[in-house]
Amino acid sequence: GSSADPSQTAAPGTTDNAQTGNGRQIDQDKPMVALTFDDGPYAPVGNRIMDCLAQYGGKATFYVVGERCASYQAELQRMVAEGHEVANHTMNHKYLQKLGAAQIQAQVNQGNDAIQAACGVRPTLLRLPGGNHNAAVLANAGMPMIQWNVDTLDWKTRNADKTVAAVLNHVKDGDIILMHELYGATGDAVARIVPE
């Protein structure tokens, strides 16, 4: 907890509560949500998301597909430089529960390799395409698998108003919000969600 003298007010984001690996300060006593973006990288949308996050001091987790990374190295390098988390969404966006052990391991490891080659950072988190898993996936992924609890369905609606409503009408402390980096409407929605 924070035992700081309340008469000494610190600038926002400089409390001594918890420090992340990239040096960011997080006040764990304040409400938090996680903004997560799957299926990128895709610079036309990802850069807009990062522009908005930079304006408001936010960070996000980008679950990127390995086979897309070589085409968007500059965007991935910006994610790293600005303190966002670059995480693994498999090499080829395969539904891992349909694969055998060796194929599951290959999808995860090749994804990590491709991401590291593009931006210099090896992911520590995995998001399964569709969130789909079975015993073979759990036994062979070899990384923490992060799900979500607010699904914006932005990939389906491709409608900024619906994506904004899906978040702002339901979000609460501790939520993990799922969006996708591929759609302009999601970029539009983020520009409205983040300030809130």
C-alpha positions in Angstrom: 0.0 0.0 0.0 1.0 3.6 -0.1 2.2 5.2 3.1 3.3 8.5 1.5 2.8 11.8 3.3 -0.3 13.2 1.7 1.1 16.7 2.1 3.8 15.8 -0.5 1.8 15.5 -3.7 3.6 13.8 -6.5 3.0 14.2 -10.2 0.6 11.7 -11.6 2.2 8.4 -12.4 5.2 8.9 -10.1 3.9 7.2 -7.0 6.2 4.6 -5.5 3.7 1.8 -5.4 4.9 -0.5 -8.1 7.5 -0.3 -10.8 7.2 -2.2 -14.0 10.1 -3.6 -16.0 10.2 -0.6 -18.2 10.4 1.8 -15.3 6.8 2.9 -15.4 5.2 3.7 -12.1 1.8 2.2 -11.4 -0.4 3.1 -8.4 -2.0 -0.2 -7.5 -4.5 1.6 -5.2 -6.2 3.2 -8.2 -8.6 1.5 -10.6 -6.9 -0.1 -13.6 -8.0 -1.8 -16.8 -5.9 -3.5 -19.4 -6.3 -2.4 -23.0 -5.3 -5.3 -25.3 -5.1 -5.4 -29.1 -4.9 -8.7 -31.0 -4.1 -9.6 -34.6 -1.6 -6.9 -35.5 0.8 -5.4 -36.1 -0.9 -3.1 -38.5 0.7 0.3 -38.5 -2.2 2.4 -39.9 -4.2 1.5 -36.8 -1.5 0.7 -34.3 0.2 4.0 -34.7 -3.1 5.9 -34.1 -3.6 3.8 -30.9 -0.1 4.6 -29.7 -0.6 8.3 -30.5 -3.7 8.4 -28.4 -2.1 6.4 -25.5 1.0 8.7 -25.6 -1.3 11.8 -25.3 -2.9 10.4 -22.2 0.0 8.5 -20.6 -1.5 5.1 -21.2 0.1 1.8 -22.1 -1.4 -1.3 -23.9 -0.6 -4.9 -24.7 -0.3 -5.8 -28.3 -0.8 -9.5 -29.0 0.8 -9.7 -32.5 0.9 -12.5 -35.1 4.4 -13.6 -35.9 4.0 -13.8 -39.6 3.0 -10.1 -39.8 6.0 -8.8 -37.8 8.7 -8.5 -40.5 6.4 -6.2 -42.5 5.9 -3.8 -39.5 9.2 -3.6 -37.7 9.1 0.1 -37.2 5.7 -0.1 -35.6 6.9 -2.9 -33.3 10.0 -1.0 -32.4 7.8 2.0 -31.5 5.7 -0.2 -29.2 8.9 -1.2 -27.3 10.3 2.3 -27.2 7.1 3.7 -25.8 6.8 1.1 -23.1 3.9 -1.0 -24.5 3.9 -4.7 -24.0 4.5 -6.8 -27.2 3.1 -10.2 -26.7 2.6 -13.4 -28.8 -0.6 -14.3 -30.7 1.0 -17.3 -32.4 3.0 -17.4 -35.6 0.1 -17.9 -38.0 -3.1 -17.2 -36.0 -3.9 -20.9 -35.8 -6.5 -22.3 -33.4 -4.1 -24.3 -31.3 -6.7 -26.7 -29.9 -6.8 -28.3 -33.4 -3.1 -29.0 -33.4 -0.8 -31.6 -32.0 1.9 -31.0 -29.4 4.8 -30.3 -31.8 2.6 -27.9 -33.9 1.5 -26.1 -30.8 5.0 -25.6 -29.6 6.1 -24.5 -33.1 3.3 -21.9 -33.3 4.4 -20.4 -30.0 8.1 -20.6 -30.5 8.1 -19.4 -34.1 5.9 -16.5 -33.0 8.3 -15.5 -30.2 11.2 -15.8 -32.6 9.6 -13.6 -35.3 8.5 -10.9 -32.8 12.0 -10.9 -31.2 13.6 -10.6 -34.7 11.4 -7.6 -35.5 11.7 -5.6 -32.3 14.4 -7.1 -30.1 12.1 -8.2 -27.3 11.0 -11.8 -26.7 7.4 -12.0 -25.5 6.6 -13.3 -22.1 2.8 -13.6 -22.6 0.6 -15.5 -25.0 -2.9 -15.0 -26.1 -4.5 -17.9 -27.9 -6.4 -17.1 -31.1 -10.1 -17.2 -30.1 -9.0 -18.0 -26.6 -9.4 -21.7 -27.6 -7.5 -24.3 -25.6 -7.6 -27.9 -24.5 -5.3 -30.1 -22.4 -2.7 -30.3 -25.3 -2.6 -26.5 -25.5 -2.2 -26.1 -21.8 0.5 -28.7 -21.7 2.5 -27.4 -24.6 2.1 -23.6 -24.8 4.9 -23.0 -22.3 3.9 -19.5 -21.6 1.3 -17.7 -19.5 -1.9 -17.5 -21.5 -3.9 -14.3 -21.0 -7.6 -14.2 -21.7 -10.0 -11.3 -21.5 -13.3 -10.4 -19.8 -14.6 -7.5 -21.9 -15.0 -8.6 -25.5 -15.8 -5.5 -27.7 -16.6 -7.7 -30.7 -15.0 -4.9 -32.7 -13.9 -7.4 -35.4 -17.5 -8.2 -36.0 -19.2 -4.8 -35.8 -16.4 -2.7 -37.1 -18.4 0.2 -35.6 -16.7 2.7 -33.4 -19.9 3.6 -31.4 -20.6 -0.1 -30.6 -17.0 -0.6 -29.6 -17.0 2.5 -27.3 -20.3 1.3 -25.7 -19.0 -2.2 -25.2 -16.2 -0.8 -23.1 -17.7 2.3 -21.4 -21.1 0.7 -20.5 -19.4 -2.3 -18.8 -15.9 -1.6 -17.8 -14.8 -1.9 -14.1 -11.6 -2.1 -12.1 -9.4 -5.0 -13.2 -11.0 -5.7 -16.5 -9.0 -6.9 -19.5 -10.5 -5.4 -22.6 -10.2 -7.2 -26.0 -9.9 -5.2 -29.2 -8.2 -5.8 -32.5 -5.6 -3.7 -34.2 -6.8 -4.3 -37.8 -9.8 -2.0 -38.0 -10.0 1.8 -38.5 -13.2 1.8 -36.5 -11.2 0.4 -33.5 -8.7 3.3 -33.8 -11.7 5.7 -33.8 -13.1 4.0 -30.7 -9.8 4.1 -28.8 -9.6 7.9 -29.4 -12.8 8.1 -27.4 -12.3 5.3 -24.8 -8.8 6.3 -23.6 -9.7 9.8 -22.4 -12.5 8.3 -20.4 
